[in-house]
């Protein structure tokens, strides 16, 4: 009698309940990023999807629930709006009756690694607690990755410490679910109260505290969109907050009640917020900055702008296409393999991409660079080479440009250099500075067109209208061609938009197109350009404060207002 073969038990899934924090993607923990990178399925509330999606595995598809079926869009109220990212899913939609717990359990039973992401911290989310209990009851293993709770993170970003040296008592209240007994208890206390509520309900929450015994002149701060570049904070008292919000035109809210964090208390540091508001006082806080480059080209520049509080918006002004006659490029790549060159110099990421694509076409890889010295201009170019498996031998120690490369490039020495030829794959519109400099150093140069640059397609109509209508606070021009191409595909930036140029030649082109230049980089570097714009924003902010004026972004000026010429 042959033994019976039993079917293998289904693979056990796993669920990670993950706190996405209050809004700033930089507040995700290292463990959260690791869990997202390994997830098969992501179940997330809609308002945190943009925070977590960039860390999910590449190639995943997205399935959205119908927004009309959600009971409420207010966090913590009703059924959360959900989005599922599942690399194996081909489903076109998710039925409305499949709530988060059902989605999580179904995926976990199918052997999937599930990440359930919630706003703030999962320990403070009632839905997450119910789903954890469901996992425990079904024997599905799970873990919890804490996140920064909004009630703690938002006051920190608003410059409002919750405790002082005297150890102030701190109470946390969710106004949407607080009972009369809860209000009575916090009203009788003289400690700090952190209230989670909605913008439309702040005044009512203040009234509850006054009715419970707090004095109407008790200071409070109210912060909306905390930890994001849309953050805004008002300082008032329990008795004046309704009038303060009305004067600020913060009510009524068209969204039906945006979540806010209010901090109430005599020692809540509301009076010191002008000195402690580190986030909202960043030099470009909330500025929408147009960067006329592709996302790949603008990655480090956009990160730098975000560090100044700006919201970068990349708009490509050029597109890259193969050369019209590829034979020259083909001969040069074959020359790399046959030992024709001593050096190859890459001046852009696009040049690396062009050579890499030609390598792949011939079935070659990074080993073909063996015995060849490699030079790269710029950190992004060097990183692109490293990603290809090639470590550059030479990167300019100073200015990241052709001139900077020439300063460090060794002269040809027939004793130490068996070959005197350099392969230079570049764009069809590249200048001759590098070629002339290498020849002067004694090298022979194969200056090869590796790719062509052409004007990009126009951006979406919404972006074009924002450019022409003053929707952007600043635009960074990194070359004369970016000026010509942006004006050509989208029109001239509005006169309230701050114009920042990388150098005199770019500034001259901008002025020839009727633009008034406000900022010029002290050196021809995109990062120095961003620094110069941040300095401009800081001086502008300081001038407004000294004059007693509100600190507004350039796009908030009245239409038709003229900019003053900068002395930068």
VOGU-3710 file (C-alpha; in Angstrom, 3 decimals, decimal comma):
1> xxxxxxxxxx> 0,000/0,000/0,000  1,638/3,220/-1,147  1,795/6,137/1,254  -0,731/8,917/0,763  0,768/12,210/-0,392  -0,786/15,088/1,472  -1,077/18,495/-0,210  1,410/21,067/0,989  -0,094/23,569/3,426  -0,673/27,007/1,928
11> xxxxxxxxxx> 2,128/29,479/2,514  1,390/31,683/5,511  1,135/35,381/4,847  2,220/38,207/7,106  0,788/41,641/7,912  2,721/44,768/8,887  0,646/47,526/10,440  2,620/50,623/9,580  2,375/54,203/10,791  2,937/56,643/7,913
21> xxxxxxxxxx> 3,239/59,662/10,190  1,361/62,967/9,942  2,273/63,869/6,344  5,980/64,532/5,848  7,438/61,529/3,936  10,752/62,138/5,699  9,203/61,005/8,972  8,859/57,382/7,837  11,078/55,116/9,915  13,812/52,936/8,424
31> xxxxxxxxxx> 11,795/49,858/9,390  8,760/51,256/7,554  10,782/51,779/4,362  12,129/48,226/4,619  8,630/46,766/5,066  7,275/48,715/2,100  10,132/47,559/-0,138  9,297/43,909/0,632  5,506/44,156/0,479  3,403/42,179/-1,992
41> xxxxxxxxxx> 0,244/44,111/-1,139  -0,191/47,627/0,190  -3,481/48,650/1,776  -3,428/52,342/2,578  -5,752/55,167/3,412  -5,885/57,526/0,456  -4,361/60,466/2,340  -1,148/58,565/3,112  -0,703/56,852/-0,256  1,669/59,507/-1,616
51> xxxxxxxxxx> 3,816/59,170/1,512  4,318/55,410/1,199  3,959/54,584/-2,499  7,462/55,745/-3,483  8,967/53,062/-1,229  6,845/50,196/-2,587  8,362/47,703/-5,008  8,677/48,824/-8,604  6,266/47,473/-11,193  3,273/47,177/-8,873
61> xxxxxxxxxx> -0,203/47,944/-10,148  -2,754/50,052/-8,279  -6,382/49,277/-7,642  -8,601/52,035/-6,264  -11,917/51,792/-4,470  -14,737/53,948/-5,723  -14,544/57,232/-3,777  -18,343/57,516/-3,911  -18,715/54,431/-1,741  -16,717/55,781/1,191
71> xxxxxxxxxx> -18,769/56,701/4,191  -16,667/59,734/5,001  -13,459/61,377/3,834  -12,602/62,609/7,307  -9,788/60,515/8,865  -11,033/58,384/11,726  -14,661/58,695/10,689  -16,594/56,086/8,694  -14,993/53,613/6,311  -11,526/54,716/5,155
81> xxxxxxxxxx> -10,959/55,227/1,464  -8,551/52,490/0,426  -6,004/51,850/-2,254  -4,408/48,495/-2,916  -1,032/48,089/-4,590  -0,540/44,462/-5,573  2,200/43,307/-7,926  0,234/40,192/-8,906  -3,172/41,803/-9,203  -4,972/42,300/-12,473
91> xxxxxxxxxx> -8,255/43,250/-10,864  -9,896/46,329/-12,361  -11,602/47,420/-9,168  -12,399/46,588/-5,562  -16,044/46,059/-4,567  -17,282/48,569/-2,036  -18,214/45,952/0,550  -14,634/44,720/0,864  -13,361/46,822/3,741  -9,767/47,086/4,927
101> xxxxxxxxxx> -9,937/44,101/7,270  -11,308/41,904/4,476  -8,610/43,049/2,051  -5,844/42,506/4,578  -7,043/39,063/5,656  -7,697/37,830/2,115  -4,208/38,810/0,967  -2,537/37,349/4,061  -4,373/34,032/3,687  -3,068/33,926/0,123
111> xxxxxxxxxx> 0,497/33,946/1,398  1,116/37,640/0,665  3,286/40,037/2,623  0,797/42,773/3,405  1,515/46,303/4,577  -1,445/48,132/6,086  -0,466/51,815/6,229  -2,383/54,319/8,333  -1,919/58,003/9,064  0,040/58,814/12,199
121> xxxxxxxxxx> 0,617/55,803/14,457  -1,299/52,484/14,178  -1,591/52,291/17,965  -3,886/55,333/17,851  -5,987/54,101/14,918  -9,211/52,326/15,888  -9,522/50,546/12,541  -5,972/49,207/12,749  -6,679/47,854/16,241  -9,719/45,955/14,934
131> xxxxxxxxxx> -7,680/44,538/12,062  -4,922/43,416/14,443  -7,541/41,531/16,476  -8,834/39,922/13,288  -5,307/38,741/12,440  -4,809/37,383/15,948  -8,124/35,499/15,816  -7,263/33,971/12,437  -3,733/33,039/13,448  -2,174/35,354/10,880
141> xxxxxxxxxx> 1,227/36,610/12,056  1,584/40,389/12,186  3,881/43,125/13,421  3,473/46,814/14,207  5,800/49,514/12,924  5,087/52,673/14,948  4,822/56,031/13,252  4,961/59,644/14,412  1,527/60,500/15,801  -0,013/63,705/14,418
151> xxxxxxxxxx> -0,748/64,939/17,944  3,010/64,914/18,649  4,571/65,568/15,227  2,408/68,492/14,155  3,080/70,671/17,247  6,811/69,969/16,816  6,661/71,251/13,217  4,575/74,230/14,337  7,220/75,233/16,904  5,011/74,464/19,908
161> xxxxxxxxxx> 6,761/72,286/22,556  4,221/70,358/24,616  6,191/70,311/27,884  8,438/72,745/29,688  11,118/72,464/32,372  8,407/72,301/35,041  7,016/69,099/33,525  3,674/70,405/32,305  0,892/67,815/32,326  -0,179/66,996/28,726
171> xxxxxxxxxx> -3,612/65,636/27,787  -4,641/64,385/24,346  -8,244/64,727/23,191  -9,962/63,643/19,975  -12,759/66,193/19,725  -14,638/64,020/17,240  -15,259/61,310/19,832  -14,744/63,125/23,180  -17,471/62,730/25,799  -18,775/65,423/28,146
181> xxxxxxxxxx> -16,799/63,755/30,947  -13,605/64,042/28,919  -14,120/67,779/28,332  -14,863/68,289/32,018  -11,618/66,564/33,033  -9,354/68,503/30,682  -11,207/71,728/31,465  -10,473/71,303/35,162  -6,768/70,750/34,459  -4,273/73,579/33,994
191> xxxxxxxxxx> -1,963/71,475/31,797  -1,484/71,503/28,056  -4,266/70,017/25,943  -3,622/68,708/22,430  -6,919/68,548/20,544  -7,387/66,584/17,322  -10,323/68,092/15,483  -11,334/69,614/12,150  -10,941/73,179/10,982  -14,691/73,684/10,987
201> xxxxxxxxxx> -14,960/72,432/14,577  -12,088/74,283/16,266  -14,321/77,032/17,614  -16,763/74,475/19,035  -13,901/72,605/20,751  -12,662/75,901/22,202  -16,168/76,560/23,489  -16,278/73,136/25,165  -13,044/73,916/27,019  -14,316/77,334/28,158
211> xxxxxxxxxx> -17,579/75,769/29,326  -15,561/73,167/31,225  -13,616/75,831/33,139  -10,722/77,037/30,981  -10,311/80,826/30,831  -11,245/82,464/27,503  -7,825/84,169/27,373  -5,973/80,814/27,455  -3,518/80,769/24,502  -3,815/78,206/21,736
221> xxxxxxxxxx> -2,345/77,418/18,356  -4,196/75,782/15,478  -2,246/74,008/12,732  -3,686/72,695/9,472  -1,846/70,363/7,031  0,855/69,864/9,651  4,361/68,676/8,630  3,671/69,389/4,937  4,589/72,428/2,850  0,903/73,426/3,001
231> xxxxxxxxxx> 1,153/73,803/6,789  -0,334/76,929/8,298  -0,594/77,876/11,964  -2,711/80,505/13,705  -2,108/81,790/17,245  -5,060/83,071/19,277  -6,935/82,397/22,530  -9,880/80,163/23,282  -12,109/83,229/23,156  -10,738/84,741/19,947
241> xxxxxxxxxx> -9,975/81,730/17,750  -13,306/81,871/15,905  -12,702/85,496/14,925  -9,060/84,793/14,039  -10,019/82,004/11,642  -12,786/84,121/10,156  -10,407/87,015/9,484  -7,933/84,569/7,922  -10,788/83,291/5,710  -10,058/79,788/6,973
251> xxxxxxxxxx> -13,754/79,049/7,428  -15,911/77,561/6,095  -13,766/74,759/4,746  -14,626/73,617/1,206  -13,283/70,155/2,051  -15,944/69,695/4,693  -13,544/69,794/7,610  -9,789/69,488/7,228  -8,095/67,758/10,200  -6,152/70,094/12,472
261> xxxxxxxxxx> -4,172/69,928/15,693  -4,888/72,583/18,335  -2,564/73,047/21,325  -4,115/74,776/24,350  -2,397/75,941/27,526  -0,704/78,774/29,379  2,683/77,084/28,995  2,181/75,626/25,507  4,789/78,073/24,143  2,231/79,756/21,906
271> xxxxxxxxxx> 3,772/83,103/22,842  7,218/81,862/21,770  6,140/80,450/18,420  7,695/83,333/16,471  11,110/82,121/17,675  10,407/78,393/17,559  8,524/78,031/14,262  11,491/76,467/12,459  9,487/74,756/9,725  7,237/77,562/8,502
281> xxxxxxxxxx> 10,167/80,009/8,640  12,216/78,117/6,051  13,357/80,560/3,335  11,189/79,106/0,564  8,411/77,643/2,691  5,447/76,745/0,515  6,982/78,233/-2,644  5,982/76,384/-5,788  9,197/76,336/-7,819  9,283/75,407/-11,494
291> xxxxxxxxxx> 12,325/73,316/-12,414  12,595/73,014/-16,221  14,315/69,617/-16,171  13,292/65,964/-16,176  12,756/64,193/-12,858  15,982/62,237/-13,384  17,998/65,395/-14,032  16,325/67,380/-11,260  16,436/64,745/-8,491  19,149/66,264/-6,276
301> xxxxxxxxxx> 18,102/69,831/-7,123  14,499/69,102/-6,138  15,675/67,508/-2,885  17,680/70,648/-2,123  14,673/72,867/-2,824  12,523/70,725/-0,508  15,098/71,220/2,243  14,363/74,965/1,944  10,616/74,292/2,262  9,790/74,622/-1,437
311> xxxxxxxxxx> 7,510/72,449/-3,562  9,463/71,658/-6,759  7,579/70,989/-9,976  9,661/69,431/-12,760  8,778/70,323/-16,345  11,050/68,862/-19,052  11,950/71,414/-21,731  14,055/69,076/-23,841  13,653/65,514/-25,018  16,514/63,153/-25,808
321> xxxxxxxxxx> 16,587/61,230/-29,094  19,188/58,982/-30,776  21,615/60,573/-33,273  20,407/60,781/-36,860  23,431/58,788/-38,042  24,372/56,105/-35,483  27,446/54,823/-37,331  29,877/57,167/-35,528  28,598/56,026/-32,131  28,782/52,385/-33,179
331> xxxxxxxxxx> 32,418/52,714/-34,284  33,362/54,446/-31,043  31,747/51,773/-28,845  33,549/49,057/-30,804  36,739/51,065/-30,290  36,256/50,786/-26,541  36,391/47,020/-26,820  39,366/46,928/-29,221  41,546/49,236/-27,117  41,333/52,416/-29,197
341> xxxxxxxxxx> 40,923/54,723/-26,185  42,854/55,603/-23,029  39,976/57,675/-21,589  36,210/58,052/-21,908  34,601/61,203/-20,491  30,930/61,490/-19,562  29,545/65,000/-19,110  25,892/64,077/-18,450  23,575/61,295/-17,338  22,187/61,184/-20,882
351> xxxxxxxxxx> 25,649/60,344/-22,224  25,918/57,433/-19,768  22,466/56,249/-20,802  23,328/56,444/-24,512  26,513/54,372/-24,130  24,794/51,881/-21,843  21,977/51,346/-24,336  24,512/50,769/-27,132  26,368/48,287/-24,897  23,156/46,364/-24,259
361> xxxxxxxxxx> 22,448/46,354/-27,981  25,787/44,590/-28,556  25,457/42,276/-25,552  28,220/44,080/-23,638  28,357/45,054/-19,978  30,564/47,115/-17,658  33,466/44,677/-18,099  34,123/46,306/-21,494  35,513/49,322/-19,567  38,413/47,214/-18,242
371> xxxxxxxxxx> 41,706/49,040/-18,798  40,000/52,323/-19,744  40,093/55,395/-17,494  36,656/56,930/-16,910  35,889/60,586/-16,145  32,531/62,041/-15,083  31,205/65,556/-14,573  28,749/65,889/-11,710  27,458/63,686/-8,910  24,452/62,459/-10,894
381> xxxxxxxxxx> 26,641/61,395/-13,816  29,005/59,567/-11,454  26,053/57,835/-9,767  24,682/56,743/-13,156  28,045/55,155/-13,947  28,205/53,428/-10,563  24,700/52,036/-11,186  26,086/50,665/-14,474  28,904/49,000/-12,551  31,639/51,513/-13,419
391> xxxxxxxxxx> 33,469/53,570/-10,797  34,801/56,854/-12,274  38,539/57,417/-12,056  38,201/61,187/-12,291  35,486/63,567/-11,056  36,258/67,316/-10,884  37,415/68,331/-7,433  36,025/71,840/-7,924  33,401/73,167/-10,298  31,298/70,403/-11,834
401> xxxxxxxxxx> 31,633/71,512/-15,453  33,815/71,035/-18,512  36,143/73,744/-17,186  36,333/72,022/-13,792  37,142/68,704/-15,466  39,937/70,287/-17,509  41,539/71,692/-14,346  42,023/68,143/-13,019  42,665/66,350/-16,322  46,286/65,162/-16,690
411> xxxxxxxxxx> 48,289/66,182/-19,789  49,154/63,459/-22,245  52,426/61,740/-21,354  53,774/59,321/-24,007  55,758/57,491/-21,332  52,814/56,688/-19,032  49,934/56,802/-21,543  50,201/54,060/-24,190  47,209/55,506/-26,061  46,590/59,200/-26,719
421> xxxxxxxxxx> 42,898/59,137/-27,606  39,789/60,169/-25,632  36,218/59,091/-26,401  33,794/61,948/-25,655  30,095/60,927/-26,079  27,988/64,107/-25,929  24,899/65,941/-27,087  24,657/67,402/-30,572  24,551/70,947/-29,136  27,500/70,612/-26,716
431> xxxxxxxxxx> 30,070/73,417/-26,628  33,671/72,968/-27,757  35,265/73,980/-24,446  36,144/70,461/-23,361  37,378/69,326/-26,780  39,653/72,359/-27,165  41,016/71,943/-23,646  41,838/68,258/-24,114  43,595/68,943/-27,409  45,631/71,653/-25,687
441> xxxxxxxxxx> 46,678/69,047/-23,101  47,997/66,855/-25,922  45,127/64,423/-26,349  43,375/63,301/-29,519  39,599/63,496/-29,119  36,781/61,531/-30,769  33,928/63,989/-30,164  30,920/61,765/-30,876  27,237/62,718/-30,990  25,710/60,164/-28,613
451> xxxxxxxxxx> 22,256/61,748/-28,485  20,270/64,683/-29,819  18,351/67,186/-27,743  15,048/68,431/-29,111  12,351/70,639/-27,653  10,008/68,680/-25,400  6,263/68,455/-25,843  4,206/71,149/-24,083  3,291/70,412/-20,450  -0,368/69,849/-19,480
461> xxxxxxxxxx> -2,750/72,781/-19,901  -2,997/73,190/-16,116  0,770/73,709/-15,863  0,828/76,133/-18,796  -1,911/78,212/-17,184  -0,027/78,225/-13,861  3,146/79,428/-15,616  1,411/82,263/-17,475  -1,058/83,091/-14,704  1,347/83,463/-11,775
471> xxxxxxxxxx> 0,713/80,087/-10,169  4,438/79,517/-9,640  6,466/81,467/-7,110  9,796/81,001/-8,875  11,403/79,371/-11,894  14,996/78,171/-12,104  16,666/78,572/-15,498  19,791/76,411/-15,757  20,758/77,335/-19,342  19,782/79,622/-22,193
481> xxxxxxxxxx> 18,097/76,686/-23,927  15,798/76,126/-20,935  14,641/79,745/-21,250  13,970/79,475/-24,974  12,332/76,070/-24,738  10,114/76,841/-21,733  8,822/80,037/-23,343  8,351/78,114/-26,580  6,332/75,224/-25,139  4,497/76,939/-22,279
491> xxxxxxxxxx> 4,713/80,729/-22,631  6,381/83,432/-20,529  6,249/83,180/-16,736  3,985/85,773/-15,085  5,595/89,005/-13,875  5,094/88,071/-10,185  7,178/84,919/-10,621  10,748/85,195/-9,330  13,217/84,469/-12,138  16,487/82,792/-11,102
501> xxxxxxxxxx> 19,291/82,199/-13,625  22,446/80,117/-13,406  24,718/82,721/-14,992  25,065/85,894/-17,112  24,466/84,188/-20,463  21,238/82,603/-19,220  20,161/85,896/-17,638  20,763/87,720/-20,922  18,577/85,222/-22,774  15,850/85,632/-20,157
511> xxxxxxxxxx> 15,931/89,418/-20,524  15,813/89,067/-24,329  12,548/87,176/-23,832  11,097/89,998/-21,743  11,783/88,451/-18,330  13,161/90,411/-15,406  15,901/88,482/-13,603  15,727/88,565/-9,789  18,379/86,047/-8,792  21,666/84,954/-10,323
521> xxxxxxxxxx> 23,899/82,150/-9,023  27,358/83,289/-7,825  28,813/80,248/-9,608  27,541/78,237/-12,630  26,108/75,438/-10,486  22,495/74,325/-10,101  23,009/73,893/-6,359  24,486/77,387/-6,009  21,461/78,612/-7,954  19,110/76,964/-5,451
531> xxxxxxxxxx> 21,129/78,474/-2,590  20,872/81,920/-4,178  17,091/81,552/-4,487  16,891/80,492/-0,822  18,941/83,562/0,181  16,561/85,729/-1,852  13,571/84,156/-0,074  15,159/84,638/3,354  15,843/88,346/2,702  12,334/88,801/1,363
541> xxxxxxxxxx> 10,860/87,173/4,468  12,989/89,273/6,812  12,014/92,492/5,015  8,315/91,642/5,395  8,697/90,914/9,111  10,668/94,110/9,726  7,980/96,110/7,914  5,238/94,419/9,896  3,768/92,925/6,732  2,447/89,371/6,346
551> xxxxxxxxxx> 4,937/86,890/4,890  3,348/85,984/1,575  4,683/83,960/-1,314  5,317/85,801/-4,606  2,264/84,138/-6,158  0,126/85,641/-3,372  0,919/89,210/-4,450  -1,848/91,156/-6,078  -2,043/90,619/-9,855  0,046/93,063/-11,839
561> xxxxxxxx> 2,412/93,840/-8,975  5,939/94,557/-10,198  8,954/92,823/-8,767  11,882/94,893/-7,594  15,146/94,085/-9,324  17,372/92,006/-7,064  20,926/93,011/-6,308  21,934/89,348/-6,190
//
